[in-house]
Amino acid sequence: MPWKATTTMEQKIEFICEWRTGKYTITELCRSFDISRPTAYKLIHRFENQGCEGLREQSRAPSKHPNATGENIVKSIIKLKTKHKFWGAKKIRVLLFKEYPKEIVPSVVTVHNILKKNGLVCPQKRLRRVKPVFPIFDPKSCNEVWSAHYKGKFLMGNKIYCHPLTIADSKSRFLFTAKGHYKENLKSVKAEFTKVFRKYGIPKQIHTDNGSPFGSVRAIQRYTQLSYWFIELGITPVFSDPAHPEQNGRHERMHRDLKAACAKPSAYDLKAQQRRLNRFVKEYNHVRPHEALDMKTPAEAHNFSTRPFPETIQHFDYNHNYKVIKVTQNGAIRWRSYYWVYLTIALKGKYVGVEELGNGIWKVFYRNVFLGFFNERELINKESNIRLETNLV
């Protein structure tokens, strides 16, 4: 029969039992259990004060550390995390510099560990590593490119959908507006853009996706009625490639924060929902540090546009070698009195310029923006109406 192996805890209990009998001296017990006298007295002292629990292995870590984070800073970290529950350690640490001297503010890792210790870090799903996509539109200064988009609709408490329209500067990430609408239509979008243009000026370009009312993959150059209004204001519309939202990734990333802050859960009606959207815009622009801006806020990085919003559309004079033709109500131009070249219904009532390239090829412009080509010979030979083409075959 093999000898039974005893654990350290069992030997400690056996030592205390033998000591309590009073039959043995401390010297005899130390010799029997092969321990030192200080160890024996320490075990006896712990047993007398804490009972059997005092015999368990004690942590050797010091109870106090000279470089430990102050209790007041720990409370501030927890308070900030409670207020901004979707922020990480980097952003919370930046706010600590506003309350405490630089020398005592802990590192990002320490802030993260404090949050984790207090159960304030939510484990995130590990994302699949993909090939990085570099942005096509990468502005070098403020107001060079703005981005606009309708964040996905969501149900409010009254079972009506809210469609938040967002407009932001692509360089500084400054969010001009987050406006809740009942529908995604031209009237609502144009009214909100007008309000933003009057306050902040106009950009050189506006980057959107291909959804209505911003763009249409079936239209000439993807331009819509809203696009032609931008052109009349001196703004160039630019679009992401179809099915490639990552080309406007910085705007989509902002939408993720907006959804977490305003749509989970949503408010009861549009009025209450708009108050949430307004609070998010204020916090996003003036409080939340942005890593891509060296932990500055968008408000600190943004400058107002030097191009004011024109209240009236200026008349445009085409070059003298252009033929100026009015687009009819059906969205086409009449050619040689007998034929029609269809453009788009979005241009009805407006004037386009037509320039001859030679061999019957004509280029069509709206103001200073190229729209497409048409072949006069094809039009006459087929004796039928044709559509404008964006590329020569």
N, C-alpha and C positions, 0 to 999 in steps of 0.2 A: 504494500500500500504506500503510494508516494506521499511525501510531506506536503502539507497544505501551505500554499504561498499566502502570506499575510500582507495586507496593505499598510501603508504608513498610518492611516487613520485608525486601523484596528490596533496597531502597536501603541498608539497614543492612548487609546481607551484602556488597553490592558495595563499600561503604566499607571494611569490614574486609579484603576481598581486596586492594583497592588499597593499604591501609596495610601489609599484610604483605609486599608486593613490595619495600618500602623505596625505591622510586623517587621517592616524593613526600614532601614535608614536611607537617606537620600543617596549616600555613597554606594550602598549595596544596589539600589535600583539603577543608578547610572552605570555601574559595572555590568549589571545584568542586561540592560537594554542598549549598552554601548553608546551612550550619549553623554554630553558634558553637563556639569552642574548648572551653568547658566541656562541651558536648554530645559533642564528639568524644572527649575524654578519658574521659567517663563510659561511652561505648560500648566503648572499648578496655578499660577496667577491668572491665566486666561480661563481655566476651568472654574475658579472661584468667582470670577466676575461675569462670565458669559455662559457657563455651563458647557455642554458638549459642543455647541456651535463654535465656541472659542478655540476648539482643537483643530478646526478645519484650516486648510492652507490659506494663509493671508496674502493679499496682494503686496508685492514689494514696491509698487509704484508710489512715489511720494504723494502725500495728500495735498500738498500745495506746490505749485511750480512758480519760480520767480518770474518767468516770462509768460505766464498764463494771461489770456485776454481778460480785461477787466469786466466785472459783472455788469457795469453800466453799458459797456459796448455790446455785450452779449444781448442785453435786453433791447437795445436799439436795433440790432440785427433782426431779432425775432419780431419786433414791432414793424419794421420795414417790410419784412417778408409777409407778415399778415396783411399789410395794406396792399402790397403788390405781389400777390400770390403766384403770378406767372413769371416773375423775374428770377434770374439766377444770381449766383454769388458775385459775378463781375459787376453787374449793374447796382446791386445793393451796396457793394463796397465803395463805388463812386459817391453815393449819397452820404456815406459816413464821413467823407472829407469835409462836408459842409457843417458837421457837428463837432468833430474832434480834430486835434492837431495831427499832422501827417505822420509824426513819429509813433503814435500809438494805434493807428489804424492797422488792423491785421491784414495778412495776405489773402488773396482770393481763395487759396486752398483752406486756410483757417476759417474763413467765413463759410465756405461750403461744409466743412466738418461740423461747425456749430449748428448749421441748418439741419444737417443729417442727424446729428445727435439728438436734436429736438423733434425729429420726425417731420421736418418741413421740406424734405427733398423727395419728389415723386420720381420713381424709376421710369426712365423713358425707354420706349421700344427701340431696339437697335435697328438702325436703318441699313438697308443693303447699299454697299458701296457701288457707286456708278461713276461713269466717266464724267468729269466736270464739264459743265456747259458755260462757255464764256459769253457774256452779254453782247448782243449785236449793237445795242444802243448804250453807249457808255459816255455820258456827257462829262465834259471837263470843267464846266462852271454852272452856277445856278441859273435857272430859267432858260437853259439851252434846250432841255427836253423835260416836259411834264408827262406824267403817265396818268391815265384815267381808266376806271373799270367799274363794273357793277359786281360787287361781291355777291356770291351765291345767295339766293333768296332763302329766307327762313320764316317759319310760322311764329307769330306773336301769340300772346295769351288769348286774344279774341279770335284765334283761328284765321287770321288774315295774314297774307304774306307781306314781309318787308323786304324791299330791294335797296340796299345801301349803295349809293354812288360815292366813290372815293376819287379824289384828285390830289396828286402829290408831285413835288419836284423830285426828279430822278437823281439829282446830284446830292442835295442836302437831306433828302427824305422828308422834307417838311410837308406835312399833311394839311392841305388847304381846307378840305371839307370832307365830312362823311355824312351825307344827307340821305335820310330814309325816304323812299318813294313807294307808292302802291304799285306802280307799273314802270317798266323800262321803256320810256318813249322819248321822242325828240323834244317835246314841249318841256318836260321836266328837266332833261339834261341841259338844254339850252338856257333855261332860266337859272340853273345853278352855276353853269359856266359864266354867265353874264355877271352874276353876283361876285364870283371869285375874280374875274378879270378886272372889275371895277376897283376891287380892294388891293389886288397884288400886281396888276399889270398883266401883260401877255407874254408867252414864251415864243421861242423860235419854232419848236416842234411839239406836237402832242402825240404820244405813243399809246396806242390802245390795241385791243384784240380785234377779232373780226366779227364780233357779235353786234346785233342791233342795239342802239342806233348808231354805233361808232363806225362799223365797217360791214362790208358784204362781199363774200368771195365771188359772187356772181356778177357784181357790178364792175364797171370800168375802173381799173386801178384800185378796186375795192372801196371806192369813194361813195359816201352816202350824202344825204342832204346836210347832215351835220358837218361832214368833211368839207363840203363846198362853202359852208359858213365860215369854217376855220380859214380856208384859203382866202376868202374875202377880207378877213381880219389881218392877213399877212402871216398866218401860222401854217406850217406844213404838216399835214397828217401823215404819220408813219404807223405801220402795223407789224405785229408779230406774225410769224409764219403760221398758217393754220395748224391747229393741234400742237402748238409749241408754246405753252404758257411760261416755260422756264426762261424764255427770252425776255420776259418782264418779271424776273424772279424777285427783285427787291420789292415790287409792288405786291406780288402774291404773298411774300413773307409777312408784310404788314397786315394783309388780310387775315392771316392765321392768328395774329395777336388780337385783331378786332373781333374775330369770331369768338375767341376764348373769353374776351372781356365783356362783350355785348350780347352774344347770342346763346350763351350757355349758363343760365337759362335766359330767354328773351323776356322783354317787358310785356305788359298786357296789351297796350295799344301803341300806335305810331308816335303819339305825343310823348309818352313815357320812354319809348325806345329812342327817340331823338335826343332826349336828355342824356341817356347812356352814351350815345354816339358822340355828343358834344364833350362829355367828360373824358372819353377816350382820346379825342383829338387834342384836348388841352394837355393831358398827361403825356401823350406820345410826343408832342412838340416841345414841351417846356420842362418835363420832369425826367422822362425815361432816357438814360444815356444810350447811345448807339455805338456798337463796337466798330462799325465801318467808318465812323466819324471820329475815331480815337477817343471814344467814350464821351464825346460832346453830345448835347441835345440837338435835334434838327433846327430848333429856333436859333441856337448859337451859330450854326453853320450857314443859315439861309440869308440871302440878300433879296430885297425887293427888285422886281423887274424895272428896267428903265424905259420900257415900251408901254405907254398908256393905252388903255382900251378905247378905241374909237367908237363914239356913240352912234355915229352914222357911217354907213359903208361908203368908202370913197369910190368915185367913178374911175374906171380903168380904161386907158387908151391903148388899143392894140397897135402894133407896128404897122407902118403904112403899106407894107407888102403883104399883109394878111387880108383875107376876105372875112369880114365880120358878118356872122349869120345868127339869127335868133332861133333858139330852140323852141319848137312848138309844144303844144299842150300834151302831145303824145310822146314827148321826149326825143324827137327826131329833128334833123335839119333837112330842108328841101334843097335838092341839088339839080341844077340845070332845068328847073321848073317841072321836071317829069319824075324825078327819082327821089328816094328818101334814104338817108343814112341814120340809122337809129343809134342814139347815144345813151341817155338815161333819163328817166322821168324826174330825177332829182334836179335836173338842170332846166326844167320847163320855164319859159319866160326869160331866160338869161341869154347872154350873147357869148358866142365862142369865136375864136379866131382860127382860120384855116390857112395853112401855108403849103405851097406847092414845092415838092422835092424833085420832080421830073418823072418822065415815063408814066404819068397818070397817078403817081403816088402823092397823097396829101396828108399832112400832119394836122391834128386838131388840138387846140389848146383852150383851156379855160383860164383866163387871165394869164399868169406866167407859168401855169402848171400844165405839163404835157398829159394828154388823155389817150391818144392812140392814132392809128393810121386807117386810111381806107383807099382802095384802088378804084379810080374812076373808070378804067377800062373794064374791070370786072362788073361794075355797076351797069355800064351801058350794054355790054355784050349779053349779060344775063337778062337784062331788061326787068330787073326785080329789085326790091329793097334789100339792103345789106346792113350788117351791124359793124360798128367800129371795132377794129382789131388793135390789141396792144403790142403785137409783134408782127414784123414783116416775115412772110413765109419765103 
